[in-house]
Amino acid sequence: MRCPYCRFADSRVVDSREADDGQLIRRRRSCPECGKRFTTVEEAVLAVVKRSGVTEPFSRPKIIGGVRKACQGRPVDADALALLAQKVEETVRARGAAEIPSHEVGLAILGPLRELDEVAYLRFASVYRSFESLTDFEAEISALREDAAARARPGASEAAATT
């Protein structure tokens, strides 16, 4: 690492710490030439591969923007959208790949959005999964009802956990 003060080509790492829940690494460095200290921040870049083959950096604001459209007119606040985007990023980063297809990002959105607001989930899913008929909506609504009924039954969560 080049020293920002004297431009010497090498530096020594004095201390390393994780920051931002492990997403960043802060390194305290010392220049052997001039003796000054400085801090560097390292971040792993997560790239999203679109259907066209173009790659772009993962963007929480882009996730929030897409989900906000589905939540339009629904009682969902900005904090809930930010939390959803964080969950999506954590899910995607947990896969451990430097590049991830945009399709997998969409799948990672569906779960948290379903928990957040079912109407917004249906809106998003209808576009994301390209619903073509009323039958597609009916099938998804039936699945939502079955899940809601399973959660409402006493002991349903324990029975689901043991299977």
CNS distance restraints for C-alpha pairs under 8 A (distance, minus, plus):
assign (resid   1 and name CA) (resid   9 and name CA) 6.34 0.50 0.50
assign (resid   1 and name CA) (resid  10 and name CA) 5.31 0.50 0.50
assign (resid   1 and name CA) (resid  11 and name CA) 5.68 0.50 0.50
assign (resid   2 and name CA) (resid   7 and name CA) 5.60 0.50 0.50
assign (resid   2 and name CA) (resid   8 and name CA) 5.59 0.50 0.50
assign (resid   2 and name CA) (resid   9 and name CA) 4.44 0.50 0.50
assign (resid   2 and name CA) (resid  10 and name CA) 5.44 0.50 0.50
assign (resid   2 and name CA) (resid  11 and name CA) 6.66 0.50 0.50
assign (resid   3 and name CA) (resid   7 and name CA) 4.69 0.50 0.50
assign (resid   3 and name CA) (resid   8 and name CA) 5.26 0.50 0.50
assign (resid   3 and name CA) (resid   9 and name CA) 6.59 0.50 0.50
assign (resid   3 and name CA) (resid  10 and name CA) 6.90 0.50 0.50
assign (resid   3 and name CA) (resid  11 and name CA) 6.62 0.50 0.50
assign (resid   3 and name CA) (resid  31 and name CA) 6.16 0.50 0.50
assign (resid   3 and name CA) (resid  38 and name CA) 7.94 0.50 0.50
assign (resid   4 and name CA) (resid  38 and name CA) 7.89 0.50 0.50
assign (resid   5 and name CA) (resid  34 and name CA) 7.92 0.50 0.50
assign (resid   5 and name CA) (resid  36 and name CA) 7.59 0.50 0.50
assign (resid   6 and name CA) (resid  33 and name CA) 7.74 0.50 0.50
assign (resid   6 and name CA) (resid  34 and name CA) 6.65 0.50 0.50
assign (resid   8 and name CA) (resid  31 and name CA) 7.43 0.50 0.50
assign (resid   8 and name CA) (resid  33 and name CA) 6.62 0.50 0.50
assign (resid  10 and name CA) (resid  31 and name CA) 6.97 0.50 0.50
assign (resid  10 and name CA) (resid  32 and name CA) 7.67 0.50 0.50
assign (resid  11 and name CA) (resid  29 and name CA) 6.25 0.50 0.50
assign (resid  11 and name CA) (resid  30 and name CA) 5.62 0.50 0.50
assign (resid  11 and name CA) (resid  31 and name CA) 4.65 0.50 0.50
assign (resid  11 and name CA) (resid  32 and name CA) 6.30 0.50 0.50
assign (resid  12 and name CA) (resid  29 and name CA) 5.40 0.50 0.50
assign (resid  12 and name CA) (resid  30 and name CA) 5.17 0.50 0.50
assign (resid  12 and name CA) (resid  31 and name CA) 6.34 0.50 0.50
assign (resid  12 and name CA) (resid  32 and name CA) 7.18 0.50 0.50
assign (resid  13 and name CA) (resid  27 and name CA) 6.52 0.50 0.50
assign (resid  13 and name CA) (resid  28 and name CA) 5.97 0.50 0.50
assign (resid  13 and name CA) (resid  29 and name CA) 4.44 0.50 0.50
assign (resid  13 and name CA) (resid  30 and name CA) 6.44 0.50 0.50
assign (resid  14 and name CA) (resid  27 and name CA) 7.35 0.50 0.50
assign (resid  14 and name CA) (resid  28 and name CA) 5.40 0.50 0.50
assign (resid  14 and name CA) (resid  29 and name CA) 5.24 0.50 0.50
assign (resid  14 and name CA) (resid  30 and name CA) 6.53 0.50 0.50
assign (resid  15 and name CA) (resid  27 and name CA) 5.66 0.50 0.50
assign (resid  15 and name CA) (resid  28 and name CA) 5.02 0.50 0.50
assign (resid  15 and name CA) (resid  29 and name CA) 7.13 0.50 0.50
assign (resid  16 and name CA) (resid  25 and name CA) 6.73 0.50 0.50
assign (resid  16 and name CA) (resid  26 and name CA) 5.67 0.50 0.50
assign (resid  16 and name CA) (resid  27 and name CA) 4.42 0.50 0.50
assign (resid  16 and name CA) (resid  28 and name CA) 6.36 0.50 0.50
assign (resid  17 and name CA) (resid  25 and name CA) 5.62 0.50 0.50
assign (resid  17 and name CA) (resid  26 and name CA) 5.24 0.50 0.50
assign (resid  17 and name CA) (resid  27 and name CA) 6.51 0.50 0.50
assign (resid  18 and name CA) (resid  22 and name CA) 5.09 0.50 0.50
assign (resid  18 and name CA) (resid  23 and name CA) 7.30 0.50 0.50
assign (resid  18 and name CA) (resid  24 and name CA) 5.76 0.50 0.50
assign (resid  18 and name CA) (resid  25 and name CA) 4.53 0.50 0.50
assign (resid  18 and name CA) (resid  26 and name CA) 6.19 0.50 0.50
assign (resid  19 and name CA) (resid  23 and name CA) 6.43 0.50 0.50
assign (resid  19 and name CA) (resid  24 and name CA) 5.02 0.50 0.50
assign (resid  19 and name CA) (resid  25 and name CA) 5.87 0.50 0.50
assign (resid  19 and name CA) (resid  26 and name CA) 6.81 0.50 0.50
assign (resid  20 and name CA) (resid  24 and name CA) 5.90 0.50 0.50
assign (resid  23 and name CA) (resid  43 and name CA) 6.32 0.50 0.50
assign (resid  23 and name CA) (resid  44 and name CA) 7.13 0.50 0.50
assign (resid  24 and name CA) (resid  41 and name CA) 6.62 0.50 0.50
assign (resid  24 and name CA) (resid  42 and name CA) 5.60 0.50 0.50
assign (resid  24 and name CA) (resid  43 and name CA) 4.79 0.50 0.50
assign (resid  24 and name CA) (resid  44 and name CA) 7.39 0.50 0.50
assign (resid  25 and name CA) (resid  41 and name CA) 5.67 0.50 0.50
assign (resid  25 and name CA) (resid  42 and name CA) 5.08 0.50 0.50
assign (resid  25 and name CA) (resid  43 and name CA) 6.59 0.50 0.50
assign (resid  26 and name CA) (resid  39 and name CA) 6.76 0.50 0.50
assign (resid  26 and name CA) (resid  40 and name CA) 5.76 0.50 0.50
assign (resid  26 and name CA) (resid  41 and name CA) 4.56 0.50 0.50
assign (resid  26 and name CA) (resid  42 and name CA) 6.43 0.50 0.50
assign (resid  27 and name CA) (resid  39 and name CA) 5.57 0.50 0.50
assign (resid  27 and name CA) (resid  40 and name CA) 5.22 0.50 0.50
assign (resid  27 and name CA) (resid  41 and name CA) 6.34 0.50 0.50
assign (resid  27 and name CA) (resid  42 and name CA) 7.96 0.50 0.50
assign (resid  28 and name CA) (resid  37 and name CA) 7.07 0.50 0.50
assign (resid  28 and name CA) (resid  38 and name CA) 5.93 0.50 0.50
assign (resid  28 and name CA) (resid  39 and name CA) 4.53 0.50 0.50
assign (resid  28 and name CA) (resid  40 and name CA) 6.57 0.50 0.50
assign (resid  29 and name CA) (resid  37 and name CA) 5.53 0.50 0.50
assign (resid  29 and name CA) (resid  38 and name CA) 5.36 0.50 0.50
assign (resid  29 and name CA) (resid  39 and name CA) 5.93 0.50 0.50
assign (resid  29 and name CA) (resid  40 and name CA) 7.49 0.50 0.50
assign (resid  30 and name CA) (resid  35 and name CA) 6.20 0.50 0.50
assign (resid  30 and name CA) (resid  36 and name CA) 5.86 0.50 0.50
assign (resid  30 and name CA) (resid  37 and name CA) 4.43 0.50 0.50
assign (resid  30 and name CA) (resid  38 and name CA) 6.52 0.50 0.50
assign (resid  31 and name CA) (resid  35 and name CA) 4.96 0.50 0.50
assign (resid  31 and name CA) (resid  36 and name CA) 5.64 0.50 0.50
assign (resid  31 and name CA) (resid  37 and name CA) 6.37 0.50 0.50
assign (resid  44 and name CA) (resid  98 and name CA) 7.94 0.50 0.50
assign (resid  45 and name CA) (resid  57 and name CA) 6.86 0.50 0.50
assign (resid  45 and name CA) (resid  58 and name CA) 7.81 0.50 0.50
assign (resid  45 and name CA) (resid  98 and name CA) 7.00 0.50 0.50
assign (resid  46 and name CA) (resid  57 and name CA) 5.87 0.50 0.50
assign (resid  46 and name CA) (resid  58 and name CA) 5.59 0.50 0.50
assign (resid  46 and name CA) (resid  93 and name CA) 7.44 0.50 0.50
assign (resid  46 and name CA) (resid  97 and name CA) 7.80 0.50 0.50
assign (resid  46 and name CA) (resid  98 and name CA) 5.21 0.50 0.50
assign (resid  46 and name CA) (resid  99 and name CA) 5.95 0.50 0.50
assign (resid  46 and name CA) (resid 100 and name CA) 7.68 0.50 0.50
assign (resid  47 and name CA) (resid  55 and name CA) 6.11 0.50 0.50
assign (resid  47 and name CA) (resid  56 and name CA) 5.46 0.50 0.50
assign (resid  47 and name CA) (resid  57 and name CA) 4.42 0.50 0.50
assign (resid  47 and name CA) (resid  58 and name CA) 5.45 0.50 0.50
assign (resid  47 and name CA) (resid  98 and name CA) 6.19 0.50 0.50
assign (resid  47 and name CA) (resid  99 and name CA) 4.62 0.50 0.50
assign (resid  47 and name CA) (resid 100 and name CA) 6.34 0.50 0.50
assign (resid  48 and name CA) (resid  55 and name CA) 5.43 0.50 0.50
assign (resid  48 and name CA) (resid  56 and name CA) 5.39 0.50 0.50
assign (resid  48 and name CA) (resid  57 and name CA) 5.93 0.50 0.50
assign (resid  48 and name CA) (resid  58 and name CA) 5.70 0.50 0.50
assign (resid  48 and name CA) (resid  99 and name CA) 5.65 0.50 0.50
assign (resid  48 and name CA) (resid 100 and name CA) 5.01 0.50 0.50
assign (resid  48 and name CA) (resid 101 and name CA) 5.59 0.50 0.50
assign (resid  48 and name CA) (resid 102 and name CA) 5.66 0.50 0.50
assign (resid  49 and name CA) (resid  53 and name CA) 5.89 0.50 0.50
assign (resid  49 and name CA) (resid  54 and name CA) 5.82 0.50 0.50
assign (resid  49 and name CA) (resid  55 and name CA) 4.43 0.50 0.50
assign (resid  49 and name CA) (resid  56 and name CA) 6.71 0.50 0.50
assign (resid  49 and name CA) (resid  99 and name CA) 6.58 0.50 0.50
assign (resid  49 and name CA) (resid 100 and name CA) 5.89 0.50 0.50
assign (resid  49 and name CA) (resid 101 and name CA) 4.61 0.50 0.50
assign (resid  49 and name CA) (resid 102 and name CA) 5.65 0.50 0.50
assign (resid  50 and name CA) (resid  54 and name CA) 5.46 0.50 0.50
assign (resid  50 and name CA) (resid  55 and name CA) 6.10 0.50 0.50
assign (resid  50 and name CA) (resid  56 and name CA) 7.89 0.50 0.50
assign (resid  50 and name CA) (resid 101 and name CA) 6.18 0.50 0.50
assign (resid  50 and name CA) (resid 102 and name CA) 5.22 0.50 0.50
assign (resid  50 and name CA) (resid 103 and name CA) 7.93 0.50 0.50
assign (resid  51 and name CA) (resid 101 and name CA) 7.68 0.50 0.50
assign (resid  51 and name CA) (resid 102 and name CA) 7.13 0.50 0.50
assign (resid  59 and name CA) (resid  63 and name CA) 6.59 0.50 0.50
assign (resid  60 and name CA) (resid  64 and name CA) 6.20 0.50 0.50
assign (resid  60 and name CA) (resid  82 and name CA) 7.86 0.50 0.50
assign (resid  60 and name CA) (resid  85 and name CA) 5.58 0.50 0.50
assign (resid  60 and name CA) (resid  86 and name CA) 7.20 0.50 0.50
assign (resid  60 and name CA) (resid  89 and name CA) 7.32 0.50 0.50
assign (resid  61 and name CA) (resid  65 and name CA) 6.04 0.50 0.50
assign (resid  61 and name CA) (resid  85 and name CA) 7.90 0.50 0.50
assign (resid  62 and name CA) (resid  66 and name CA) 6.25 0.50 0.50
assign (resid  63 and name CA) (resid  67 and name CA) 6.19 0.50 0.50
assign (resid  63 and name CA) (resid  85 and name CA) 5.98 0.50 0.50
assign (resid  64 and name CA) (resid  68 and name CA) 5.79 0.50 0.50
assign (resid  64 and name CA) (resid  81 and name CA) 5.86 0.50 0.50
assign (resid  64 and name CA) (resid  82 and name CA) 6.62 0.50 0.50
assign (resid  64 and name CA) (resid  84 and name CA) 7.93 0.50 0.50
assign (resid  64 and name CA) (resid  85 and name CA) 6.13 0.50 0.50
assign (resid  65 and name CA) (resid  69 and name CA) 6.56 0.50 0.50
assign (resid  66 and name CA) (resid  70 and name CA) 6.98 0.50 0.50
assign (resid  67 and name CA) (resid  71 and name CA) 6.25 0.50 0.50
assign (resid  67 and name CA) (resid  81 and name CA) 7.41 0.50 0.50
assign (resid  67 and name CA) (resid 120 and name CA) 7.86 0.50 0.50
assign (resid  67 and name CA) (resid 124 and name CA) 7.21 0.50 0.50
assign (resid  68 and name CA) (resid  72 and name CA) 6.08 0.50 0.50
assign (resid  68 and name CA) (resid  81 and name CA) 7.31 0.50 0.50
assign (resid  70 and name CA) (resid 120 and name CA) 4.85 0.50 0.50
assign (resid  70 and name CA) (resid 121 and name CA) 7.24 0.50 0.50
assign (resid  70 and name CA) (resid 123 and name CA) 5.52 0.50 0.50
assign (resid  70 and name CA) (resid 124 and name CA) 5.50 0.50 0.50
assign (resid  71 and name CA) (resid  75 and name CA) 7.78 0.50 0.50
assign (resid  71 and name CA) (resid  76 and name CA) 6.60 0.50 0.50
assign (resid  71 and name CA) (resid 117 and name CA) 7.85 0.50 0.50
assign (resid  71 and name CA) (resid 119 and name CA) 7.84 0.50 0.50
assign (resid  71 and name CA) (resid 120 and name CA) 4.91 0.50 0.50
assign (resid  72 and name CA) (resid 120 and name CA) 7.90 0.50 0.50
assign (resid  74 and name CA) (resid 120 and name CA) 7.41 0.50 0.50
assign (resid  76 and name CA) (resid  80 and name CA) 6.51 0.50 0.50
assign (resid  76 and name CA) (resid  81 and name CA) 7.41 0.50 0.50
assign (resid  76 and name CA) (resid 116 and name CA) 7.90 0.50 0.50
assign (resid  76 and name CA) (resid 117 and name CA) 7.69 0.50 0.50
assign (resid  77 and name CA) (resid  81 and name CA) 6.63 0.50 0.50
assign (resid  78 and name CA) (resid  82 and name CA) 6.18 0.50 0.50
assign (resid  79 and name CA) (resid  83 and name CA) 6.15 0.50 0.50
assign (resid  80 and name CA) (resid  84 and name CA) 6.14 0.50 0.50
assign (resid  80 and name CA) (resid 116 and name CA) 7.84 0.50 0.50
assign (resid  81 and name CA) (resid  85 and name CA) 6.21 0.50 0.50
assign (resid  82 and name CA) (resid  86 and name CA) 6.23 0.50 0.50
assign (resid  83 and name CA) (resid  87 and name CA) 6.23 0.50 0.50
assign (resid  84 and name CA) (resid  88 and name CA) 6.21 0.50 0.50
assign (resid  84 and name CA) (resid 109 and name CA) 7.68 0.50 0.50
assign (resid  84 and name CA) (resid 112 and name CA) 6.19 0.50 0.50
assign (resid  84 and name CA) (resid 113 and name CA) 7.17 0.50 0.50
assign (resid  85 and name CA) (resid  89 and name CA) 6.17 0.50 0.50
assign (resid  85 and name CA) (resid 109 and name CA) 7.88 0.50 0.50
assign (resid  86 and name CA) (resid  90 and name CA) 6.14 0.50 0.50
assign (resid  87 and name CA) (resid  91 and name CA) 6.11 0.50 0.50
assign (resid  87 and name CA) (resid 112 and name CA) 7.46 0.50 0.50
assign (resid  88 and name CA) (resid  92 and name CA) 6.14 0.50 0.50
assign (resid  88 and name CA) (resid 105 and name CA) 7.30 0.50 0.50
assign (resid  88 and name CA) (resid 108 and name CA) 5.54 0.50 0.50
assign (resid  88 and name CA) (resid 109 and name CA) 5.87 0.50 0.50
assign (resid  88 and name CA) (resid 112 and name CA) 7.74 0.50 0.50
assign (resid  89 and name CA) (resid  93 and name CA) 5.95 0.50 0.50
assign (resid  90 and name CA) (resid  94 and name CA) 5.94 0.50 0.50
assign (resid  91 and name CA) (resid  95 and name CA) 6.97 0.50 0.50
assign (resid  91 and name CA) (resid 108 and name CA) 6.69 0.50 0.50
assign (resid  92 and name CA) (resid  96 and name CA) 7.81 0.50 0.50
assign (resid  92 and name CA) (resid 100 and name CA) 7.62 0.50 0.50
assign (resid  92 and name CA) (resid 104 and name CA) 7.81 0.50 0.50
assign (resid  92 and name CA) (resid 105 and name CA) 6.78 0.50 0.50
assign (resid  92 and name CA) (resid 108 and name CA) 7.05 0.50 0.50
assign (resid  93 and name CA) (resid  97 and name CA) 7.05 0.50 0.50
assign (resid 100 and name CA) (resid 104 and name CA) 6.81 0.50 0.50
assign (resid 100 and name CA) (resid 105 and name CA) 7.50 0.50 0.50
assign (resid 101 and name CA) (resid 105 and name CA) 6.91 0.50 0.50
assign (resid 102 and name CA) (resid 106 and name CA) 6.41 0.50 0.50
assign (resid 103 and name CA) (resid 107 and name CA) 6.39 0.50 0.50
assign (resid 104 and name CA) (resid 108 and name CA) 6.14 0.50 0.50
assign (resid 105 and name CA) (resid 109 and name CA) 6.38 0.50 0.50
assign (resid 106 and name CA) (resid 110 and name CA) 6.53 0.50 0.50
assign (resid 106 and name CA) (resid 128 and name CA) 7.17 0.50 0.50
assign (resid 107 and name CA) (resid 111 and name CA) 7.33 0.50 0.50
assign (resid 108 and name CA) (resid 112 and name CA) 7.59 0.50 0.50
assign (resid 109 and name CA) (resid 113 and name CA) 6.07 0.50 0.50
assign (resid 110 and name CA) (resid 114 and name CA) 5.98 0.50 0.50
assign (resid 110 and name CA) (resid 121 and name CA) 6.72 0.50 0.50
assign (resid 110 and name CA) (resid 124 and name CA) 7.80 0.50 0.50
assign (resid 110 and name CA) (resid 125 and name CA) 7.13 0.50 0.50
assign (resid 111 and name CA) (resid 115 and name CA) 6.61 0.50 0.50
assign (resid 112 and name CA) (resid 116 and name CA) 6.17 0.50 0.50
assign (resid 113 and name CA) (resid 117 and name CA) 6.07 0.50 0.50
assign (resid 113 and name CA) (resid 118 and name CA) 7.38 0.50 0.50
assign (resid 113 and name CA) (resid 120 and name CA) 7.15 0.50 0.50
assign (resid 113 and name CA) (resid 121 and name CA) 5.47 0.50 0.50
assign (resid 114 and name CA) (resid 118 and name CA) 5.22 0.50 0.50
assign (resid 114 and name CA) (resid 120 and name CA) 7.66 0.50 0.50
assign (resid 114 and name CA) (resid 121 and name CA) 5.02 0.50 0.50
assign (resid 117 and name CA) (resid 121 and name CA) 6.11 0.50 0.50
assign (resid 118 and name CA) (resid 122 and name CA) 6.18 0.50 0.50
assign (resid 118 and name CA) (resid 144 and name CA) 7.88 0.50 0.50
assign (resid 119 and name CA) (resid 123 and name CA) 6.31 0.50 0.50
assign (resid 120 and name CA) (resid 124 and name CA) 6.12 0.50 0.50
assign (resid 121 and name CA) (resid 125 and name CA) 5.87 0.50 0.50
assign (resid 122 and name CA) (resid 126 and name CA) 5.87 0.50 0.50
assign (resid 122 and name CA) (resid 137 and name CA) 7.74 0.50 0.50
assign (resid 122 and name CA) (resid 140 and name CA) 7.60 0.50 0.50
assign (resid 122 and name CA) (resid 141 and name CA) 7.96 0.50 0.50
assign (resid 123 and name CA) (resid 127 and name CA) 6.66 0.50 0.50
assign (resid 124 and name CA) (resid 128 and name CA) 5.94 0.50 0.50
assign (resid 125 and name CA) (resid 129 and name CA) 5.45 0.50 0.50
assign (resid 125 and name CA) (resid 130 and name CA) 7.62 0.50 0.50
assign (resid 125 and name CA) (resid 131 and name CA) 7.83 0.50 0.50
assign (resid 126 and name CA) (resid 130 and name CA) 5.55 0.50 0.50
assign (resid 126 and name CA) (resid 131 and name CA) 4.87 0.50 0.50
assign (resid 126 and name CA) (resid 137 and name CA) 7.40 0.50 0.50
assign (resid 127 and name CA) (resid 131 and name CA) 6.58 0.50 0.50
assign (resid 131 and name CA) (resid 136 and name CA) 5.61 0.50 0.50
assign (resid 131 and name CA) (resid 137 and name CA) 7.04 0.50 0.50
assign (resid 132 and name CA) (resid 136 and name CA) 6.72 0.50 0.50
assign (resid 133 and name CA) (resid 137 and name CA) 7.06 0.50 0.50
assign (resid 134 and name CA) (resid 138 and name CA) 6.18 0.50 0.50
assign (resid 135 and name CA) (resid 139 and name CA) 6.09 0.50 0.50
assign (resid 136 and name CA) (resid 140 and name CA) 6.37 0.50 0.50
assign (resid 137 and name CA) (resid 141 and name CA) 6.09 0.50 0.50
assign (resid 138 and name CA) (resid 142 and name CA) 6.06 0.50 0.50
assign (resid 139 and name CA) (resid 143 and name CA) 6.33 0.50 0.50
assign (resid 140 and name CA) (resid 144 and name CA) 6.29 0.50 0.50
assign (resid 141 and name CA) (resid 145 and name CA) 6.18 0.50 0.50
assign (resid 142 and name CA) (resid 146 and name CA) 6.16 0.50 0.50
assign (resid 143 and name CA) (resid 147 and name CA) 6.25 0.50 0.50
assign (resid 144 and name CA) (resid 148 and name CA) 6.17 0.50 0.50
assign (resid 145 and name CA) (resid 149 and name CA) 6.05 0.50 0.50
assign (resid 146 and name CA) (resid 150 and name CA) 6.09 0.50 0.50
assign (resid 147 and name CA) (resid 151 and name CA) 6.22 0.50 0.50
assign (resid 148 and name CA) (resid 152 and name CA) 6.15 0.50 0.50
assign (resid 149 and name CA) (resid 153 and name CA) 6.34 0.50 0.50
assign (resid 150 and name CA) (resid 156 and name CA) 5.77 0.50 0.50
assign (resid 150 and name CA) (resid 157 and name CA) 7.63 0.50 0.50
assign (resid 151 and name CA) (resid 156 and name CA) 6.04 0.50 0.50
assign (resid 151 and name CA) (resid 157 and name CA) 6.47 0.50 0.50
assign (resid 152 and name CA) (resid 156 and name CA) 7.45 0.50 0.50
assign (resid 155 and name CA) (resid 159 and name CA) 6.23 0.50 0.50
assign (resid 156 and name CA) (resid 160 and name CA) 6.07 0.50 0.50
assign (resid 157 and name CA) (resid 161 and name CA) 6.11 0.50 0.50
assign (resid 158 and name CA) (resid 162 and name CA) 6.37 0.50 0.50
assign (resid 159 and name CA) (resid 163 and name CA) 6.52 0.50 0.50
